[in-house]
Amino acid sequence: MGLPTKQNVIAISVLWMIGGILGLVQNFMVLSDQYIATVDSTVQFAIAINFTTIAITCFGLIVVSCSNSAQLVKIFSRLYILVVIVHIIYSIYFCIIVSSHDVLYYYLRITIYQFIGSLLGIYFAKIIVDYAKFVELNQNNVQTPAKVPNVTDHQVIQIIN
């Protein structure tokens, strides 16, 4: 795999934003269904996760599209990792709640999608972290030359001459 690019990070952010919006719609539909009382607490938790995912991916889209700051990209990558970790924890929690209420068959498709989303999230997080490192290296190489410790300016001039 080559270097992570800005387009890849934007595509990942858009995909996760769409996933957050679809998850939000799905969870509001489940919450409004009066026959599904067994997963109310998980749905409320999922709505909070989806709002957080949408907010962080919006932040990431703005940072990656409009800013060249390595610090902001690094903050986005850390926030994205946090969202992925919370998503994994929620997937496990959802599976436990659903299986303890004997409705796993009804939610099997959603459970499978949650774990696939978690695995994709891990891969996407790696791409975003690699992009943050790439931006940081490019910014450091462009802004200032590397300073060698314990070397004075006089020694540098002697080496050049």
Secondary structure, 3 states (H helix, E strand, C coil): CCCCCHHHHHHHHHHHHHHHHHHHHHHHHHHHCCCCCCCHHHHHHHHHHHHHHHHHHHHHHHHHHHCCCHHHHHHHHHHHHHHHHHHHHHHHHHHHHHHHCCCCCCCHHHHHHHHHHHHHHHHHHHHHHHHHHHHHHHHHHHHCCCCCCCCCHHHHHHHHC
